[in-house]
Protein backbone atom coordinates (compact mmCIF):
# COMPACT_ATOMS: atom_id res chain seq x y z
CA UNK A 1 0.00 0.00 0.00
CA UNK A 2 2.81 2.36 0.90
CA UNK A 3 4.58 1.57 -2.33
CA UNK A 4 1.43 2.22 -4.32
CA UNK A 5 1.03 5.55 -2.63
CA UNK A 6 4.62 6.50 -3.36
CA UNK A 7 4.22 5.55 -7.02
CA UNK A 8 1.01 7.55 -7.20
CA UNK A 9 2.65 10.55 -5.52
CA UNK A 10 5.68 10.37 -7.81
CA UNK A 11 3.48 10.11 -10.86
CA UNK A 12 1.49 13.14 -9.76
CA UNK A 13 4.67 15.11 -9.25
CA UNK A 14 5.93 14.09 -12.68
CA UNK A 15 2.63 15.03 -14.26
CA UNK A 16 2.71 18.45 -12.62
CA UNK A 17 6.25 19.00 -13.79
CA UNK A 18 5.40 18.06 -17.37
CA UNK A 19 2.42 20.42 -17.36
CA UNK A 20 4.47 23.25 -16.02
CA UNK A 21 7.29 22.77 -18.48
CA UNK A 22 4.84 22.70 -21.31
CA UNK A 23 2.84 25.65 -19.98
CA UNK A 24 5.97 27.68 -19.33
CA UNK A 25 7.29 26.89 -22.80
CA UNK A 26 4.00 27.95 -24.25
CA UNK A 27 4.00 31.26 -22.42
CA UNK A 28 7.60 32.17 -23.20
CA UNK A 29 7.64 31.22 -26.84
CA UNK A 30 4.23 32.68 -27.69
CA UNK A 31 5.65 35.67 -29.64
CA UNK A 32 8.02 33.67 -31.83
CA UNK A 33 5.77 31.01 -33.26
CA UNK A 34 5.02 30.51 -36.90
CA UNK A 35 1.71 29.24 -38.32
CA UNK A 36 3.05 25.70 -38.42
CA UNK A 37 4.29 26.08 -34.98
CA UNK A 38 0.88 27.52 -34.04
CA UNK A 39 -0.74 24.30 -35.17
CA UNK A 40 1.75 22.24 -33.16
CA UNK A 41 1.26 24.46 -30.19
CA UNK A 42 -2.49 24.12 -30.46
CA UNK A 43 -2.13 20.35 -30.27
CA UNK A 44 0.24 20.67 -27.34
CA UNK A 45 -2.15 23.00 -25.54
CA UNK A 46 -4.98 20.53 -26.05
CA UNK A 47 -2.81 17.85 -24.53
CA UNK A 48 -1.87 20.08 -21.64
CA UNK A 49 -5.51 20.97 -21.09
CA UNK A 50 -6.38 17.28 -21.01
CA UNK A 51 -3.61 16.52 -18.56
CA UNK A 52 -4.53 19.54 -16.46
CA UNK A 53 -8.11 18.26 -16.31
CA UNK A 54 -6.84 14.86 -15.18
CA UNK A 55 -4.64 16.52 -12.62
CA UNK A 56 -7.42 18.72 -11.26
CA UNK A 57 -9.66 15.72 -10.84
CA UNK A 58 -7.10 13.43 -9.17
CA UNK A 59 -5.45 15.60 -6.48
CA UNK A 60 -6.40 18.39 -4.10
CA UNK A 61 -5.17 21.37 -6.08
CA UNK A 62 -4.77 24.94 -4.98
CA UNK A 63 -3.49 27.91 -6.96
CA UNK A 64 -1.92 30.85 -5.16
CA UNK A 65 -0.81 34.21 -6.53
CA UNK A 66 2.67 35.65 -6.24
CA UNK A 67 1.90 36.82 -2.69
CA UNK A 68 0.69 33.40 -1.61
CA UNK A 69 -3.03 34.22 -1.58
CA UNK A 70 -5.34 31.49 -2.75
CA UNK A 71 -6.93 32.28 -6.12
CA UNK A 72 -8.41 28.91 -6.97
CA UNK A 73 -8.95 25.42 -5.58
CA UNK A 74 -10.51 22.37 -7.14
CA UNK A 75 -13.47 20.49 -5.72
CA UNK A 76 -11.20 17.70 -4.55
CA UNK A 77 -9.45 20.22 -2.30
CA UNK A 78 -12.82 21.28 -0.84
CA UNK A 79 -13.86 17.64 -0.30
CA UNK A 80 -10.54 16.61 1.20
CA UNK A 81 -10.21 19.42 3.72
CA UNK A 82 -13.88 20.24 4.28
CA UNK A 83 -13.90 23.91 3.24
CA UNK A 84 -16.34 26.02 1.25
CA UNK A 85 -14.69 27.76 -1.69
CA UNK A 86 -15.56 31.23 -0.37
CA UNK A 87 -13.76 30.50 2.87
CA UNK A 88 -10.51 30.00 0.97
CA UNK A 89 -10.31 32.43 -1.89
CA UNK A 90 -8.24 35.50 -1.05
CA UNK A 91 -6.76 34.02 2.14
CA UNK A 92 -3.06 33.41 2.49
CA UNK A 93 -2.07 29.76 2.14
CA UNK A 94 0.12 29.99 5.28
CA UNK A 95 -3.05 30.45 7.36
CA UNK A 96 -3.80 26.82 6.63
CA UNK A 97 -0.43 25.56 7.85
CA UNK A 98 -0.13 24.67 11.55
CA UNK A 99 1.87 26.98 13.80
CA UNK A 100 4.97 24.79 13.79
CA UNK A 101 5.12 24.72 9.98
CA UNK A 102 5.00 28.47 9.37
CA UNK A 103 8.75 28.50 8.75
CA UNK A 104 8.36 25.63 6.30
CA UNK A 105 5.60 27.57 4.55
CA UNK A 106 7.97 30.52 4.09
CA UNK A 107 10.73 28.23 2.83
CA UNK A 108 8.40 26.74 0.21
CA UNK A 109 7.45 30.20 -1.02
CA UNK A 110 11.08 31.31 -1.12
CA UNK A 111 12.06 28.28 -3.17
CA UNK A 112 9.20 28.58 -5.61
CA UNK A 113 9.80 32.33 -6.06
CA UNK A 114 13.18 31.27 -7.47
CA UNK A 115 11.38 29.09 -9.98
CA UNK A 116 12.15 25.80 -8.23
CA UNK A 117 9.66 23.04 -7.55
CA UNK A 118 9.15 22.00 -3.91
CA UNK A 119 7.94 18.54 -2.93
CA UNK A 120 7.52 16.94 0.49
CA UNK A 121 5.19 16.31 3.43
CA UNK A 122 3.26 19.18 4.98
CA UNK A 123 0.32 19.40 7.32
CA UNK A 124 -2.80 21.33 6.41
CA UNK A 125 -5.54 22.43 8.76
CA UNK A 126 -8.93 20.98 7.96
CA UNK A 127 -12.10 23.05 8.33
CA UNK A 128 -13.04 21.07 11.48
CA UNK A 129 -9.77 22.13 13.17
CA UNK A 130 -8.01 18.78 12.79
CA UNK A 131 -4.77 18.45 10.86
CA UNK A 132 -4.21 16.41 7.74
CA UNK A 133 -0.82 15.09 6.72
CA UNK A 134 -0.36 15.63 2.99
CA UNK A 135 2.16 14.87 0.35
CA UNK A 136 2.51 18.23 -1.37
CA UNK A 137 4.09 19.25 -4.68
CA UNK A 138 4.28 22.98 -5.30
CA UNK A 139 5.12 24.13 -8.82
CA UNK A 140 5.88 27.77 -9.63
CA UNK A 141 4.61 29.49 -12.77
CA UNK A 142 6.83 32.19 -14.32
CA UNK A 143 5.95 34.82 -16.90
CA UNK A 144 7.98 35.72 -20.00
CA UNK A 145 10.40 37.69 -17.87
CA UNK A 146 10.94 34.77 -15.56
CA UNK A 147 8.93 36.58 -12.91
CA UNK A 148 7.09 34.37 -10.46
CA UNK A 149 3.37 34.86 -10.96
CA UNK A 150 1.66 31.97 -9.22
CA UNK A 151 2.00 28.54 -7.60
CA UNK A 152 0.10 25.41 -8.29
CA UNK A 153 0.07 22.93 -5.41
CA UNK A 154 -1.26 19.44 -5.58
CA UNK A 155 -1.81 17.57 -2.34
CA UNK A 156 -2.60 13.97 -1.46
CA UNK A 157 -4.01 13.32 2.03
CA UNK A 158 -1.76 10.62 3.49
CA UNK A 159 -2.97 10.89 7.13
CA UNK A 160 -4.71 7.53 7.19
CA UNK A 161 -1.85 5.83 5.45
CA UNK A 162 0.59 7.36 7.93
CA UNK A 163 -1.52 6.16 10.86
CA UNK A 164 -1.63 2.67 9.30
CA UNK A 165 2.15 2.78 8.84
CA UNK A 166 2.63 3.82 12.47
CA UNK A 167 0.25 1.12 13.65
CA UNK A 168 2.23 -1.43 11.67
CA UNK A 169 5.41 -0.14 13.24
CA UNK A 170 3.98 -0.39 16.76
CA UNK A 171 2.50 -3.85 16.29
CA UNK A 172 5.72 -5.05 14.71
CA UNK A 173 7.58 -3.77 17.81
CA UNK A 174 5.06 -5.55 20.09
CA UNK A 175 5.55 -8.72 18.08
CA UNK A 176 9.25 -8.66 18.83
CA UNK A 177 8.63 -8.57 22.59
CA UNK A 178 9.01 -11.61 24.80
CA UNK A 179 6.23 -10.45 27.11
CA UNK A 180 2.56 -10.91 26.31
CA UNK A 181 0.78 -7.76 25.14
CA UNK A 182 -3.01 -7.69 25.05
CA UNK A 183 -5.31 -4.83 24.02
CA UNK A 184 -8.87 -5.24 25.23
CA UNK A 185 -12.14 -3.41 25.54
CA UNK A 186 -12.72 -2.54 29.23
CA UNK A 187 -16.50 -2.59 28.78
CA UNK A 188 -16.79 -6.26 27.95
CA UNK A 189 -13.19 -7.47 28.39
CA UNK A 190 -12.95 -8.83 24.87
CA UNK A 191 -9.60 -8.98 23.18
CA UNK A 192 -8.89 -6.58 20.32
CA UNK A 193 -5.24 -7.38 19.80
CA UNK A 194 -2.64 -9.85 21.04
CA UNK A 195 1.03 -9.72 20.13
CA UNK A 196 2.83 -12.65 18.53
CA UNK A 197 4.23 -13.88 21.87
CA UNK A 198 0.79 -14.05 23.48
CA UNK A 199 -0.74 -15.70 20.42
CA UNK A 200 1.99 -18.33 20.40
CA UNK A 201 1.48 -19.03 24.11
CA UNK A 202 -2.19 -19.74 23.46
CA UNK A 203 -1.79 -21.37 20.05
CA UNK A 204 -4.27 -18.87 18.63
CA UNK A 205 -4.30 -16.94 15.39
CA UNK A 206 -4.93 -13.18 15.50
CA UNK A 207 -8.46 -13.80 14.21
CA UNK A 208 -9.13 -16.40 16.90
CA UNK A 209 -7.93 -14.03 19.61
CA UNK A 210 -10.05 -11.13 18.38
CA UNK A 211 -13.31 -10.97 20.32
CA UNK A 212 -12.29 -13.69 22.79
CA UNK A 213 -12.86 -12.96 26.48
CA UNK A 214 -9.81 -11.86 28.43
CA UNK A 215 -10.81 -14.41 31.10
CA UNK A 216 -10.10 -17.22 28.66
CA UNK A 217 -6.43 -16.33 28.55
CA UNK A 218 -3.89 -18.10 30.71
CA UNK A 219 -3.00 -14.81 32.41
CA UNK A 220 -6.23 -13.89 34.16
CA UNK A 221 -9.09 -16.26 34.80
CA UNK A 222 -11.52 -14.11 36.74
CA UNK A 223 -12.58 -10.46 36.68
CA UNK A 224 -11.64 -9.80 40.32
CA UNK A 225 -7.97 -10.31 39.48
CA UNK A 226 -7.95 -7.28 37.23
CA UNK A 227 -10.79 -5.18 38.63
CA UNK A 228 -9.78 -5.22 42.28
CA UNK A 229 -6.08 -4.79 41.71
CA UNK A 230 -6.32 -2.22 38.97
CA UNK A 231 -8.67 0.45 40.31
CA UNK A 232 -6.02 3.15 39.97
CA UNK A 233 -6.24 2.99 36.18
CA UNK A 234 -9.31 5.20 36.35
CA UNK A 235 -7.39 7.84 38.28
CA UNK A 236 -4.00 8.02 36.62
CA UNK A 237 -4.40 5.95 33.47
CA UNK A 238 -2.07 3.16 34.49
CA UNK A 239 -1.66 0.44 37.08
CA UNK A 240 0.46 -2.54 37.99
CA UNK A 241 -0.94 -5.68 39.55
CA UNK A 242 0.58 -9.02 40.50
CA UNK A 243 -1.68 -11.82 39.39
CA UNK A 244 -1.39 -15.48 40.30
CA UNK A 245 -3.08 -17.33 37.46
CA UNK A 246 -5.46 -20.08 38.45
CA UNK A 247 -5.14 -21.55 34.97
CA UNK A 248 -1.46 -22.40 34.99
CA UNK A 249 -0.32 -21.47 38.51
CA UNK A 250 2.16 -18.95 37.18
CA UNK A 251 2.62 -15.46 38.54
CA UNK A 252 2.39 -12.43 36.25
CA UNK A 253 3.05 -8.75 36.73
CA UNK A 254 0.38 -7.00 34.70
CA UNK A 255 1.27 -3.45 33.64
CA UNK A 256 -1.85 -1.80 32.24
CA UNK A 257 -2.31 1.50 30.46
CA UNK A 258 -5.53 3.20 29.42
CA UNK A 259 -5.52 4.08 25.73
CA UNK A 260 -7.93 6.80 24.62
CA UNK A 261 -9.47 6.13 21.24
CA UNK A 262 -11.92 9.03 21.37
CA UNK A 263 -13.38 11.20 24.11
CA UNK A 264 -15.74 8.45 25.25
CA UNK A 265 -13.96 5.32 24.03
CA UNK A 266 -11.07 3.73 25.85
CA UNK A 267 -9.07 0.55 25.53
CA UNK A 268 -6.71 -1.11 27.99
CA UNK A 269 -3.28 -2.21 26.86
CA UNK A 270 -1.81 -4.72 29.29
CA UNK A 271 1.64 -6.22 29.27
CA UNK A 272 1.80 -9.53 31.16
CA UNK A 273 5.30 -10.39 32.32
CA UNK A 274 5.81 -13.78 33.91
CA UNK A 275 7.61 -13.38 37.25
CA UNK A 276 7.07 -16.84 38.73
CA UNK A 277 10.77 -17.45 39.06
CA UNK A 278 11.57 -14.10 40.64
CA UNK A 279 8.67 -14.52 43.08
CA UNK A 280 10.11 -17.90 44.04
CA UNK A 281 13.50 -16.27 44.53
CA UNK A 282 11.91 -13.59 46.69
CA UNK A 283 10.26 -16.25 48.84
CA UNK A 284 13.60 -18.04 49.08
CA UNK A 285 15.24 -14.78 50.12
CA UNK A 286 12.64 -14.24 52.83
CA UNK A 287 13.25 -17.77 54.06
CA UNK A 288 16.97 -17.02 54.17
CA UNK A 289 16.32 -13.88 56.18
CA UNK A 290 14.29 -15.93 58.61
CA UNK A 291 17.18 -18.38 58.89
CA UNK A 292 19.57 -15.52 59.49
CA UNK A 293 17.38 -13.95 62.13
CA UNK A 294 16.54 -17.07 64.02
CA UNK A 295 18.91 -19.86 63.19
CA UNK A 296 22.05 -17.74 63.47
CA UNK A 297 21.02 -15.57 66.34
CA UNK A 298 19.89 -18.49 68.47
CA UNK A 299 23.30 -20.26 68.66
CA UNK A 300 24.94 -16.87 68.99
CA UNK A 301 22.76 -16.28 72.04
CA UNK A 302 24.28 -19.38 73.62
CA UNK A 303 27.83 -18.51 72.56
CA UNK A 304 27.61 -14.92 73.71
CA UNK A 305 25.76 -15.85 76.88
CA UNK A 306 28.33 -18.48 77.86
CA UNK A 307 31.23 -16.17 77.08
CA UNK A 308 29.58 -13.33 78.95
CA UNK A 309 29.19 -15.45 82.06
CA UNK A 310 32.83 -16.56 81.82
CA UNK A 311 34.09 -13.04 81.15
CA UNK A 312 32.31 -11.66 84.18
CA UNK A 313 33.95 -14.35 86.32
CA UNK A 314 30.52 -15.52 87.47
CA UNK A 315 31.96 -19.04 87.38
CA UNK A 316 35.01 -18.02 89.40
CA UNK A 317 38.29 -16.32 88.60
CA UNK A 318 40.08 -17.01 85.29
CA UNK A 319 43.77 -16.85 84.39
CA UNK A 320 44.65 -13.65 82.47
CA UNK A 321 45.42 -15.58 79.24
CA UNK A 322 42.07 -17.35 79.39
CA UNK A 323 40.27 -14.06 79.99
CA UNK A 324 42.07 -12.62 76.96
CA UNK A 325 40.90 -15.53 74.80
CA UNK A 326 37.34 -15.17 76.06
CA UNK A 327 37.55 -11.47 75.18
CA UNK A 328 38.58 -12.33 71.59
CA UNK A 329 35.68 -14.78 71.27
CA UNK A 330 33.25 -12.19 72.68
CA UNK A 331 34.41 -9.45 70.28
CA UNK A 332 34.00 -11.77 67.32
CA UNK A 333 30.56 -12.92 68.35
CA UNK A 334 29.65 -9.22 68.61
CA UNK A 335 31.07 -8.71 65.14
CA UNK A 336 28.95 -11.54 63.79
CA UNK A 337 25.86 -10.08 65.43
CA UNK A 338 26.63 -6.70 63.86
CA UNK A 339 26.93 -8.34 60.47
CA UNK A 340 23.57 -10.06 60.92
CA UNK A 341 22.06 -6.76 62.02
CA UNK A 342 23.44 -5.02 58.92
CA UNK A 343 22.16 -7.72 56.58
CA UNK A 344 18.74 -7.40 58.19
CA UNK A 345 18.95 -3.63 57.95
CA UNK A 346 19.74 -3.86 54.22
CA UNK A 347 16.88 -6.27 53.64
CA UNK A 348 14.54 -4.10 55.67
CA UNK A 349 15.56 -1.04 53.65
CA UNK A 350 14.81 -3.02 50.48
CA UNK A 351 11.49 -4.21 51.85
CA UNK A 352 10.49 -0.75 53.06
CA UNK A 353 11.10 0.79 49.62
CA UNK A 354 8.47 3.43 49.01
CA UNK A 355 7.10 3.16 52.55
CA UNK A 356 9.24 5.82 54.16
CA UNK A 357 7.06 8.73 55.26
CA UNK A 358 8.60 12.02 54.12
CA UNK A 359 8.24 15.19 56.15
CA UNK A 360 10.11 18.49 56.53
CA UNK A 361 13.44 17.87 58.27
CA UNK A 362 15.98 20.46 59.37
CA UNK A 363 19.43 19.20 58.36
CA UNK A 364 21.12 21.43 60.94
CA UNK A 365 19.35 19.48 63.68
CA UNK A 366 20.06 16.17 61.94
CA UNK A 367 23.77 16.97 61.91
CA UNK A 368 23.80 18.05 65.57
CA UNK A 369 21.99 14.84 66.61
CA UNK A 370 24.25 12.64 64.48
CA UNK A 371 27.43 14.16 65.93
CA UNK A 372 26.11 13.73 69.44
CA UNK A 373 24.93 10.15 68.85
CA UNK A 374 28.12 8.96 67.14
CA UNK A 375 30.78 10.85 69.10
CA UNK A 376 31.13 7.99 71.60
CA UNK A 377 32.09 5.65 68.78
CA UNK A 378 34.41 8.29 67.31
CA UNK A 379 36.14 8.81 70.64
CA UNK A 380 36.91 5.07 70.86
CA UNK A 381 38.87 5.48 67.61
CA UNK A 382 40.35 8.87 68.50
CA UNK A 383 38.19 10.74 65.95
CA UNK A 384 36.44 14.06 66.48
CA UNK A 385 33.19 14.69 64.64
CA UNK A 386 32.40 18.36 64.04
CA UNK A 387 30.31 20.73 61.93
CA UNK A 388 32.91 23.23 60.62
CA UNK A 389 30.28 25.55 59.12
CA UNK A 390 27.84 25.57 62.03
CA UNK A 391 25.19 24.64 59.47
CA UNK A 392 22.21 27.05 59.49
CA UNK A 393 18.61 25.81 59.34
CA UNK A 394 18.21 24.05 55.99
CA UNK A 395 14.96 22.24 55.35
CA UNK A 396 14.49 19.26 53.09
CA UNK A 397 11.74 16.73 52.60
CA UNK A 398 13.02 13.61 54.30
CA UNK A 399 12.89 11.32 57.26
CA UNK A 400 14.83 11.91 60.48
CA UNK A 401 15.36 8.20 61.21
CA UNK A 402 16.67 7.52 57.70
CA UNK A 403 19.01 10.54 57.84
CA UNK A 404 20.43 9.28 61.14
CA UNK A 405 20.95 5.83 59.64
CA UNK A 406 22.69 7.31 56.59
CA UNK A 407 24.93 9.59 58.64
CA UNK A 408 25.77 6.85 61.16
CA UNK A 409 26.98 4.66 58.28
CA UNK A 410 29.04 7.41 56.62
CA UNK A 411 30.47 8.67 59.90
CA UNK A 412 31.48 5.20 61.14
CA UNK A 413 33.12 4.49 57.76
CA UNK A 414 34.98 7.81 57.93
CA UNK A 415 36.15 7.10 61.46
CA UNK A 416 37.30 3.56 60.64
CA UNK A 417 39.51 4.68 57.78
CA UNK A 418 40.91 7.88 59.33
CA UNK A 419 44.06 8.22 61.41
CA UNK A 420 43.63 8.55 65.14
CA UNK A 421 43.61 12.19 66.22
CA UNK A 422 42.02 13.39 62.97
CA UNK A 423 38.71 15.13 62.42
CA UNK A 424 35.66 14.13 60.40
CA UNK A 425 33.63 17.11 59.18
CA UNK A 426 29.88 16.94 58.67
CA UNK A 427 28.02 19.96 57.30
CA UNK A 428 25.30 21.00 54.87
CA UNK A 429 24.98 23.93 52.51
CA UNK A 430 22.67 25.29 49.87
CA UNK A 431 23.78 24.91 46.24
CA UNK A 432 21.27 26.40 43.78
CA UNK A 433 18.02 24.46 44.24
CA UNK A 434 19.72 21.66 46.18
CA UNK A 435 20.85 21.12 49.73
CA UNK A 436 24.13 19.23 49.86
CA UNK A 437 25.15 17.26 52.93
CA UNK A 438 28.88 16.52 53.28
CA UNK A 439 30.84 13.96 55.30
CA UNK A 440 34.59 14.51 54.86
CA UNK A 441 37.38 12.48 56.40
CA UNK A 442 41.18 12.72 56.38
CA UNK A 443 41.80 9.06 55.62
CA UNK A 444 43.80 7.30 52.94
CA UNK A 445 41.18 7.71 50.23
CA UNK A 446 39.18 5.03 48.44
CA UNK A 447 41.33 2.59 46.41
CA UNK A 448 40.67 3.07 42.69
CA UNK A 449 40.05 -0.68 42.24
CA UNK A 450 36.86 -0.66 44.29
CA UNK A 451 35.55 2.75 43.23
CA UNK A 452 33.39 1.44 40.34
CA UNK A 453 31.62 -0.97 42.73
CA UNK A 454 31.69 1.19 45.83
CA UNK A 455 27.91 1.27 46.31
CA UNK A 456 27.40 -2.44 45.61
CA UNK A 457 26.77 -4.92 48.38
CA UNK A 458 29.64 -6.64 50.17
CA UNK A 459 32.27 -4.31 48.76
CA UNK A 460 35.00 -3.62 51.27
CA UNK A 461 38.19 -1.66 50.98
CA UNK A 462 41.16 -3.92 51.42
CA UNK A 463 42.64 -1.40 53.80
CA UNK A 464 43.83 -1.58 57.31
CA UNK A 465 41.08 -0.57 59.67
CA UNK A 466 41.72 0.54 63.17
CA UNK A 467 40.51 -0.68 66.51
CA UNK A 468 39.82 -4.12 65.11
CA UNK A 469 36.71 -2.63 63.51
CA UNK A 470 35.55 -4.54 60.46
CA UNK A 471 32.67 -3.68 58.20
CA UNK A 472 30.18 -5.93 56.49
CA UNK A 473 30.52 -4.17 53.13
CA UNK A 474 26.82 -3.34 53.26
CA UNK A 475 26.94 0.16 54.70
CA UNK A 476 27.34 2.18 51.49
CA UNK A 477 24.83 0.01 49.65
CA UNK A 478 22.29 0.82 52.37
CA UNK A 479 23.25 4.50 52.29
CA UNK A 480 22.74 4.75 48.54
CA UNK A 481 19.37 3.06 48.53
CA UNK A 482 18.17 5.15 51.48
CA UNK A 483 19.36 8.40 49.87
CA UNK A 484 17.53 7.50 46.67
CA UNK A 485 14.39 6.86 48.68
CA UNK A 486 14.67 10.44 49.91
CA UNK A 487 14.79 11.55 46.26
CA UNK A 488 18.45 12.43 46.65
CA UNK A 489 21.70 11.36 45.06
CA UNK A 490 25.11 10.52 46.47
CA UNK A 491 28.61 10.92 45.05
CA UNK A 492 32.09 11.41 46.45
CA UNK A 493 35.50 12.88 45.88
CA UNK A 494 38.54 11.00 47.04
CA UNK A 495 42.29 11.52 46.93
CA UNK A 496 45.00 9.18 48.13
CA UNK A 497 46.31 10.11 51.58
CA UNK A 498 44.17 13.26 51.59
CA UNK A 499 40.75 11.87 52.34
CA UNK A 500 37.27 11.29 51.02
CA UNK A 501 34.24 13.55 50.96
CA UNK A 502 30.78 12.02 50.44
CA UNK A 503 28.13 14.44 49.18
CA UNK A 504 24.41 13.84 49.39
CA UNK A 505 22.36 16.20 47.21
CA UNK A 506 18.72 16.62 48.17
CA UNK A 507 15.97 18.75 46.65
CA UNK A 508 15.44 21.90 48.70
CA UNK A 509 12.08 22.03 50.42
CA UNK A 510 9.91 24.43 48.45
CA UNK A 511 7.59 26.90 50.12
CA UNK A 512 7.45 28.11 53.68
CA UNK A 513 9.38 26.41 56.44
CA UNK A 514 7.33 24.38 58.90
CA UNK A 515 5.15 26.39 61.27
CA UNK A 516 6.96 25.28 64.43
CA UNK A 517 10.27 26.51 63.12
CA UNK A 518 8.82 29.75 61.82
CA UNK A 519 7.43 30.48 65.27
CA UNK A 520 10.77 29.66 66.88
CA UNK A 521 12.56 31.90 64.42
CA UNK A 522 10.28 34.83 65.11
CA UNK A 523 10.35 34.41 68.89
CA UNK B 1 4.61 -5.72 96.09
CA UNK B 2 5.51 -9.46 96.07
CA UNK B 3 9.13 -10.37 95.38
CA UNK B 4 10.02 -12.22 92.22
CA UNK B 5 11.20 -15.65 93.32
CA UNK B 6 10.15 -18.40 91.02
CA UNK B 7 10.42 -18.42 87.25
CA UNK B 8 9.35 -21.02 84.72
CA UNK B 9 11.39 -20.96 81.52
CA UNK B 10 10.27 -22.80 78.36
CA UNK B 11 12.74 -23.08 75.44
CA UNK B 12 13.57 -25.91 73.04
CA UNK B 13 17.28 -25.00 72.87
CA UNK B 14 19.17 -26.85 75.65
CA UNK B 15 22.15 -24.47 75.47
CA UNK B 16 19.97 -21.44 75.89
CA UNK B 17 18.16 -23.13 78.77
CA UNK B 18 21.53 -23.63 80.41
CA UNK B 19 22.61 -20.00 79.92
CA UNK B 20 19.26 -18.72 81.20
CA UNK B 21 19.44 -21.04 84.21
CA UNK B 22 22.91 -19.80 85.10
CA UNK B 23 21.99 -16.18 84.50
CA UNK B 24 18.83 -16.24 86.59
CA UNK B 25 19.86 -18.73 89.22
CA UNK B 26 23.59 -18.35 89.64
CA UNK B 27 23.90 -14.63 88.87
CA UNK B 28 20.39 -13.49 89.81
CA UNK B 29 19.58 -15.79 92.73
CA UNK B 30 16.16 -16.81 91.40
CA UNK B 31 14.48 -20.23 91.40
CA UNK B 32 14.16 -21.50 87.85
CA UNK B 33 12.15 -24.43 86.56
CA UNK B 34 12.69 -25.26 82.88
CA UNK B 35 10.86 -27.21 80.18
CA UNK B 36 11.94 -28.01 76.60
CA UNK B 37 8.47 -27.47 75.09
CA UNK B 38 4.96 -26.23 75.68
CA UNK B 39 3.69 -29.82 75.63
CA UNK B 40 6.05 -30.73 78.45
CA UNK B 41 5.26 -27.64 80.50
CA UNK B 42 1.47 -27.42 80.27
CA UNK B 43 0.51 -30.47 82.36
CA UNK B 44 2.74 -29.46 85.29
CA UNK B 45 3.26 -25.72 85.07
CA UNK B 46 0.44 -24.91 87.49
CA UNK B 47 2.13 -27.01 90.18
CA UNK B 48 5.31 -24.93 89.79
CA UNK B 49 3.35 -21.85 90.88
CA UNK B 50 5.57 -19.44 88.91
CA UNK B 51 5.68 -15.69 89.64
CA UNK B 52 6.69 -15.11 86.01
CA UNK B 53 7.01 -17.23 82.87
CA UNK B 54 9.79 -16.82 80.26
CA UNK B 55 8.60 -18.25 76.97
CA UNK B 56 10.53 -18.86 73.75
CA UNK B 57 8.62 -17.98 70.56
CA UNK B 58 9.94 -20.27 67.85
CA UNK B 59 9.59 -23.84 69.02
CA UNK B 60 8.73 -26.95 66.98
CA UNK B 61 5.21 -28.37 67.18
CA UNK B 62 3.61 -26.01 69.69
CA UNK B 63 5.08 -22.55 69.22
CA UNK B 64 5.32 -19.83 71.85
CA UNK B 65 2.10 -18.11 70.87
CA UNK B 66 0.05 -21.30 71.13
CA UNK B 67 1.73 -22.19 74.40
CA UNK B 68 0.83 -18.70 75.68
CA UNK B 69 -2.83 -19.20 74.84
CA UNK B 70 -2.92 -22.62 76.52
CA UNK B 71 -1.24 -21.31 79.69
CA UNK B 72 -3.86 -18.60 79.95
CA UNK B 73 -6.55 -21.31 80.06
CA UNK B 74 -4.97 -22.95 83.13
CA UNK B 75 -6.71 -21.94 86.37
CA UNK B 76 -4.43 -19.85 88.54
CA UNK B 77 -2.22 -18.73 85.63
CA UNK B 78 -4.67 -16.39 83.93
CA UNK B 79 -2.79 -13.32 85.09
CA UNK B 80 0.74 -14.62 85.61
CA UNK B 81 3.15 -12.27 83.79
CA UNK B 82 4.50 -13.94 80.66
CA UNK B 83 7.62 -12.59 78.92
CA UNK B 84 8.49 -13.76 75.43
CA UNK B 85 12.11 -14.34 74.41
CA UNK B 86 12.81 -14.18 70.70
CA UNK B 87 15.52 -13.81 68.09
CA UNK B 88 12.97 -12.33 65.70
CA UNK B 89 13.39 -8.69 66.46
CA UNK B 90 11.37 -6.96 63.78
CA UNK B 91 8.95 -4.25 64.90
CA UNK B 92 6.03 -6.20 63.49
CA UNK B 93 7.02 -9.37 65.35
CA UNK B 94 7.39 -7.52 68.63
CA UNK B 95 4.10 -5.67 68.21
CA UNK B 96 2.17 -8.88 67.53
CA UNK B 97 3.65 -10.54 70.63
CA UNK B 98 2.71 -7.58 72.82
CA UNK B 99 -0.73 -7.55 71.27
CA UNK B 100 -1.17 -11.13 72.38
CA UNK B 101 -0.83 -9.94 75.99
CA UNK B 102 2.85 -10.49 76.85
CA UNK B 103 4.06 -8.06 79.50
CA UNK B 104 7.34 -7.68 77.61
CA UNK B 105 9.56 -9.20 74.94
CA UNK B 106 13.28 -9.90 75.48
CA UNK B 107 15.45 -9.98 72.40
CA UNK B 108 18.05 -12.72 71.93
CA UNK B 109 20.94 -12.50 72.38
CA UNK B 110 20.56 -11.09 75.87
CA UNK B 111 23.19 -10.05 78.39
CA UNK B 112 23.48 -12.98 80.83
CA UNK B 113 24.82 -10.74 83.57
CA UNK B 114 21.82 -8.42 83.52
CA UNK B 115 19.04 -10.84 82.58
CA UNK B 116 17.86 -11.30 86.17
CA UNK B 117 17.74 -7.53 86.73
CA UNK B 118 15.79 -7.07 83.50
CA UNK B 119 13.27 -9.71 84.50
CA UNK B 120 12.90 -8.22 88.00
CA UNK B 121 12.18 -4.78 86.46
CA UNK B 122 9.60 -6.24 84.09
CA UNK B 123 7.97 -8.08 87.01
CA UNK B 124 7.81 -4.93 89.13
CA UNK B 125 6.22 -2.97 86.29
CA UNK B 126 3.72 -5.73 85.60
CA UNK B 127 2.46 -6.02 89.19
Interface residues (C-beta under 8 A of the other chain):
Chain A: X290 X293 X294 X297 X298 X299 X300 X301 X302 X304 X305 X306 X308 X309 X312 X314 X315 X337 X348
Chain B: X13 X15 X16 X18 X19 X20 X22 X23 X26 X27 X58 X87 X88 X89 X90 X108 X109 X110 X111 X112 X113
